[in-house]
Amino acid sequence: GAVAHYGAAKAALNSYSRSLAIDLAPSKIRVNLVSPGPVTTPGSREFSDAMGAPPDLFAKEIPLGRYGSPEDLAEVVALLVSDRGKWMTGGNIHVDGGMTAR
């Protein structure tokens, strides 16, 4: 399909990050993957405008009922790079308003 290449790339990134987590753990280097859902950014607004679609067209498909914000992602990244996330490695954290739980 039209998105097969996207899915293949995401699967490869997930596999690569898990392998890196194992390889780098003895050096105390942590590797985690953040997989975001739809996030409202200036670029996403421009795309929506260009397509003539309302900005919240697909928000009803997201279990939490809204698109994410850059701050939503930043909070998770801040956790991962802080001492609070010091025992987290090899994870794929989905920050997507519950889309992967569907």
N, C-alpha and C positions, 0 to 999 in steps of 0.2 A: 504494500500500500504506500500511499503518499508519505506516511510518517514512519515507515519501517526503519529508515536510516536514523531517525531521532531515537526510536526505541533501542536500536542496536548500540548507539553511542551512549545512551544512559546506562544500559546494562554493562557495557565495558567500563564506564567510569565507576560504577558501583563495585565491580569485581577488582578493578585496579586499586581503588582506595582501601578495600579490605586487605588486599595483599600488602600494600604499603604499610598498613597499620601493624600487621604481623612482623614485617621486615624491620620496621623502625622502632618497635616497642622496646627492644633491648637498649636502645639509645635514649629512651624516655621521650621519644617524639610521638605525639598522638596524631592520628589521622581520622577525621570524621567527614562525612558527606552531608551537606544540607540540600534537601530536595524541596524547592519551593513550589507552591501552587501559584495561581494567578495573583499577581501583585500589581497594585495601582502605582504607576510611575508616570512621569511626563510622556515617556515614549509609548506606554500603553494607551494613554489618553489620545495621543496623536493618531495611533493606529485605529482606535475606535472611531474617532472623528472621520478619518479617511474612509472607513468602511461604511459610514453612515449608521452605525449601531449605537444604541444607548450605552453609556459607560458601564452600567450594571446589568447588562443583558444576561450574563451567565451566573450572576451572583446567587440566584435561586437554586442552582445546581450544587453549591458549596454547602455542606452541612451546617457550618456556622453562619451562613447567610450573607457573607460579604467577602470581597476581595481582601487580600492581605495588604499590609503597608510595608514599606521598606523598614520601618521601625520594628514590625513583627519579626522580620528576619534578623535584624540587628540584635535583638534581645537574645535569640537562640545562639547566634555566633558569639556574642559576649559571654554567654554561659560556657560555650565550648572552649574558648581561649582563656577563661579564668581558672583559678584554683578550684572553683566549685565543680568544674568538669574534669578534674585531674585524673579521674579513673575511667573516663570515657574515651574509647578508641575503637575504631572499626565499625562505627555505627553509620547508619543512613537515617538521618532525622528528617522526617516529613513535616514540613511547616506549610500546611496546605488547607487549613480550615476543616480538616476531616475528610478530604476527598479520597485519600487512599483507604480510609476505613469503610467506604461504601462497598 
